[in-house]
Amino acid sequence: MVTLQSKYTTLTKTKADMLTVFVFEDKNIYKRQIKNIKTRLKGISAPLDAGIFSGKEQERLMLYPLNSASKRILLLGLGKAEKLSLEQLRRASAWAAKAGTDQKATTIALLEPDPDIIAKTTSDFGDSVWGNIGIALAEGAALGLYAYDKYFSRELKKGNTVKQVTFISENKSRAKQIAKGVHIAQVICEGTYLARDLENAPGNEIYPDSLAGRARESGRKYKFNVTVFDEKKIRKLRMGGLLGVAQGSAKPPRFIVMEHKGKNSRLGTVVLVGKGVTFDSGGISIKPSANMAEMKMDMSGAAAVIGTMQAAARLKLPVRIVGLVPATENLLGGAAMKPGDILTHYNGKTSEVDNTDAEGRLILADALSYASRYRPDVVIDLATLTGACVVALGNYATGMMGNNDEMMHRLKLSGERTYERVWQLPMFDEYEKLIKSDVADVKNVGPRWGGAITAAMFLKKFIGNYKWVHLDIAGTAILEEAQDYAPKGGSGVGVRLLIDFLRYWSKD
């Protein structure tokens, strides 16, 4: 990943291949900012006076001053000051980083946004304004520069040229706060990179045992515990959902248990559960061949949990965090699970398999039941669970359901801060009858409508006596087109959301 750093220095003394300065389009603010730039940078009046730049959002103007240690100065428009937010800064930083790559720059720098505007903004920048600004700017640049090019030959690699991004403040106090934020962002983004790499890797690289191996590798490096249950142990635990889904694959399942112990027992235990279907063909209820390759990313919930565990351990969060990942492939074979089969799960409840392509909930049922062993204060599961959630919310919000309003509210706040937004869907009692089975405790699919909700109702049957939130990330984890700082393909959604949730949990 690109190296992130921060410095206390000045506009003219900053040495980089390209330095970005943010400019607003509001008339009075624009005039003040341009006057200041003209005063400090020599030889740049002509392009500024030409009227080709006005500070509108994403507008760019490249300057080549005579007295700057940086080779180029990019003026980047932020639009109206009243619309300024952490998300706007996150996106602007991504735009600047990509502009640096366009310029073949190796090192780029970003000057802090106008302090006078920050002081007057009505946006909620949180309890540590400049620290949070540092996080947002660093996240935008690092995540915007991500590219999955592992399998390109050398001459075809996408190869972002930017290797180092420096965030500049001209005030010592602000610089210290920004530096703290940049450090936190570096750790979070490396966790997100891990999640993205796991999601985007092909199914012949990432399968249950290799996914467990990546978790072990991270645990060894960053000092959190990782235990992996093999098929024999899974069978002994009677995790019938995980075993049932795995039947059609030549690769055996794994159940990954990760633990970051934390140092403050009073903060309790948070359990994170991630769906780890490393490739999903749909099984006997086979999916259409079009776009089936995307189903290498059906383990995005698992990727988010592994990335979160890594980041939480590196940040030394004081809360105890347990990560659970049931990992399997869902393939066709002579031994594959069939419609009509009945499975017995870890907690002894049974489920009728009406559709083998509704497999994620079957393996999550075992993991959610197992979570009770930790006496958790809250359990949060993440899963690319239903196409119905994508139909409902598209690619811009994660579906959220659960049994505790306080925890869902906390996650909603974290979603607003990180812009990994969540949206609550109802779990009315009436939906429960839609998954009633004639031959088992519950059926794994309902009728056509309300599919995201009936999937959550199925999961609810397997939770213990704990607070629980379910996040359906089917739309936000797998992107059909790139966004400002998320690539086409695996987005790594969930890592930043969960780390924010856990950081505020620790503060509370």
C-alpha positions, 0 to 999 in steps of 0.5 A: 500500500502507498505510504502515508505521512504528515508534516508541519511545513509550509506551502512553498517548502513542501517538496513533492512531485505534485502538491494539491491545494483545495479551493472553494467556489464561493465568490468571497472565499475564492477571491481570498484563497486565490489572492493568498495563492498569488501572494505566496507563489510566483509566476502563476498569475496568468493561468489564474487570471484566465478565468478557466478555473473557478473552484467548482467541484472536481475542477482542476488547474495545474500550476508551475510556480517559480518559488515552490519546492514542489514541481507542480501545484494542483488547484482542486475545486471543492465546490460550495463551502456549505457542502463541506464534509468529511466525505467530501474531503475523502473524495477530494483526496482520492481525486487528488491521488488519481491526478497524481497518478495521471501526472506520473508523480511518485510523491504527492502532498495535500495541503490541509483544507482552509482552516477558516472554513473548517472553523465555520462549517456546520458539518459534524467533524466529530470530537477531534476535528483535525484528527478526523480530517486526517483520517478522511484525507488519508483514507481517500488517497490510500483507498483511491489508489488501490488496484488489484493487478497481481495477475497482470504480466509486468508490462500490463500492470496498472501500476499506480505511480504514487508511492508516498502521500504527505499531508501538510499543515502550516500549524503545529497543533493541527499538524499533530492532530492530523498526524494521529488521524493519518496513523489510524487511517494507515492501519484501517486502509491496510485492513481494507486492502487485505479485505479487497485483496481477498475478495478480488482473488480468484477461487483457485487462490482463495478457498477455505483452507487458504482463507484460513491461512491468510487469517493465520498469517495476519494473526501471527504478524499482528498478534491476535489469536487464530484457531482453525477447525478442520472438517473433523472438528466441525463434524464433532461440533455438529455444524450441519449447515457448514457441512451440508454446504461443503458436501459438493466440493472437493475442498473441505470446509474450515471454521476460523476463530480469531480473537483480539483479547483487549485490555479492558474487561469492563468493555465486554465482548464483541463478536463479528461473524463473516460469511465465507463462501469462497465460491458460490455456484448455487449448488444444485440450484445452480446460478446462471453462468452470466456473471458467476465469476463474481461469486468468488467475492461471496466471502466478502463478509469473511474478508471484512471480518479478517481485515477488521481483526487485523486493524483492531489488533494493530490499533490495540483497541481495548475491547475483546473482539472475536471473529468467526468465519465459516468457510466453504465452497458451494459447488455441484457434485455427486455428494452435493446438498439437495433441495429437500435435505434437512440439516441439523445445526450447531444449536440442535435446530433443523432447517429444510433446504428448499434452495441450495443457493440460499447457502450463506444463511445455513453456514451463518446459522452454525456460526451465530449459534457458536457465538453464544459460547463467548457470552457476547455483548453484541454479535454483528454478522456481515454477509453478501446474503441476498440479491433482494437487498441489492434490488432494495438498496442498490450499491450505496447502502448496506441492509441492516436488521437486528433485535436491538435498536441501540446497536443498530443506531450505533452502527448507523452513526458509524456508517454516516461517519465512514460513509459506509452507510447502513439502512434498517429494514423491518423484521415484523413478526409476519415475515416469520411465517414465510419461512415456516417448514412442514418438515423441519424447524425452519425453511431456508427460503421464503417466497419471492418478495421480501427476500432480504428480510426472510433471510434475516428472519432465518438467521434470527432462529439461530441467535442466542440470548444476545444483542444482534445486528445483521448486515447484508452487504450484497450490494455494497461489497461487490461493485459493478463500476468503480466509485471515487475511492472504491474499485470495480469488484471487491470494495472491502466494505465493512472494515472502516464501518466496524473499526469506527463502531469498535473505536466508539465502543471503546470510548463509551 
